[in-house]
Amino acid sequence: MTLIRSLLLLALAYCATIALGFLLYVALIRSPLLGGVAILFYRGVAIAGVVAFLLLVAGIAARRRLRLAPETLVGAVALSLAFNISFLIVFPVTFDRSITMFLLARIERQDGQLDAHGLEQVFVRQYLGDLRQIDRRIAEQSLSGTIRVERGRIHITPQGRRLLEGARLVGGWFGADPRFVTAPAPAAHGH
């Protein structure tokens, strides 16, 4: 078998596995599977794992017929898993959390009617008020273990500190705005 033919077959196996894995992923996301997992990210990662497992089992069952080398099967399933998780993070999770998408939808709805101050008022009234996004974040982060709430007061956990340290490190590598992961000292009250 020539090198070119081997590479084409490898690319075909990888592309077919990614396509099949993605279709199965979308089908399972739309199904009630793991519907009790309230956080989209966690549910999406878990279902991506289920899809990878199913692809691996199907690949093992069909390996002889498809003439797949074990390393090709493992590589194709790993690439499918990586693709599905990347898609989850870049699209649905970003859309689910994005202030930008929220603002764009309001601008679309009131095209040309809002100025910056009006958009800020819509944000405060709807995003923070009506949609209760602060309450949502507190619930999610409590569930995630990055904060704990005691007698109404919110405390960061060691896991939350580690997450922030990692975010600062990785954010620094990419030149991300550090103001989102390093808060300024609270303003002094009084005089």
N, C-alpha and C positions, 0 to 999 in steps of 0.2 A: 504494500500500500504506500503510495507516495505521501510525502509530507503535506502537500496541499490538500489531498483527499482526506487525510487524517484530521487536519485542522478544520476542514469544512464539516466533517461528521461531528467533531467535538462541538463546533459552534452550533450546529443543528440540534444536538442533544441539549446543550445549554439553553438555547432559545426556546425550544419546545417545552422544556421543564419550567422555564420562567413563565411562559404563556399559560401553560396548564396550571401551574401553581397560583398565578395571579387570578385566573378565572375561578378556581376553587376557593381562593382566599375571599374574593368578593362575594361569592355565593354563601360562604359560611359566615361572613360578616353580616350579611343581610338575613341570615337565618336566626332562630332564637338561641343558637349555641352560645353558652356562657352569657346569656342575657342578664344574669344577675350581677355581672361585673359592671359597676356603675361608671368606672373611669374608662373612657374610650381607648386611651393609650394602652392600659393594662389588658383590656379585652382584645385589642388588636394584636398585641405581642403574643398573647396566649394562643389566639387563633392562628397566627403565623407559625407558631410551634406545632400546632395540630396539623396544619397543611404540610409542613416539612416532614413530619412523621408519616403522614399518609402517602406523600410522594416517595419517601424512602421505602416503605412497605410495597407500594405498587412497583417501584423500580426493581426491588429484589425479586418480586414475583415474575416480572417480565424481563429480567436481565438476560436470560439465555436467548429468548426470542429476539430481543432488541440488540443483542451482542454488546452490552454495555460493560466496560471495565469497571470494577468497584470504585476506583478513584474518580472515574468520570461521573458515576452516579452520585457519589458523595459531593463532589464539586458542584454538580448541577443543582442538587438539593440545597446546598449551602448558599449558592448564588440566588436561588429562588427565595429562600428565607430572607437573605439580605435585601433583595429587591422589595419584597412585601413589607418589611419593616421600614425601609426607607420611604416607600410610597406612603405608608401610614403616617409617618412623622411629617413629611413634606406637605402632604395634602390634607387629609381629613383632620388630623390633630391640629395642624396650623389653622385650618378654617374654623375649627371648634373653639379655638382660644384667641383668635386674632382680633385685636382691636382694629387693625387696619381694615379687615373684611367687614366688621361691624359698621365702621364709619363709611366705607364705600357703599354699603347697602342703604344707609340713610341718605347719603348724597344722591344716589340713584333715585330713591323714592321722592326726594325733594329737590331734584335737579335745578340748580341755579337759584334756589330760594334761601340757601344757608350761607352765612359768612362764617369765619373762624369762631367767633363768639357763639353764634347759634349752634354750630356743630358741637362745641364744648358743652353747651347746655343740654343738647340731645344726649351726648355721652353720659353726663352726670345723671340725668333724669332716667334714661332708659337702661344703659349698660350697668351702671352702679346701682340705680334704684329699682326699676321694674324687673330687670333680669337678675338682680341680686348676685352679681358676679363675685363680690367679696365673700358672701356666704358660701357660694359654690367653691371658691378656692380654699377657704378654711376647711370645709368638709373634705375636699379632695386631699389636701395636704395632711390633714389629721389621719385620714385613711392610709395615705402613703407613708406616714411615720416621720415626716419632716418637721411637724409641729405637734404640740399637744395643747389642749385647752383645759385650764383649771380655773374654776370659779369665774368663767368669762374672760380670763386673761390668756393671751396666746403666748406660748413659749416655744422657742426653737429647740429641737432635739439634737443630739450629737449627729444623727443621720442628716438632718437639715444643714448643720454646719459643714459636714463633709461635702454635701451637694453644692453648697455655695463656694467652698474652696475649689472644688473641681471646676465649677462654672467660671470662676475667676481665672483659673489657670488656662483652661481651653479658650475662653473668651480672649485672653491676652494673646494667645497664639494667632488668633484671627483678627485682632484689632477691633473686637466688639466694644460697644459703648459700656464702659465699666460702671456707669451710674445705675444700671439695672441690677447689678450684683453686689454693689458696695454702697450702702446708704450713708448719707451725710449724718453728722451728729444732730440729734434733735435740737431744735431752737430752744433757747432758754426762755422760760415763762417768767412773767413779771415785768420788771422795769426794763 
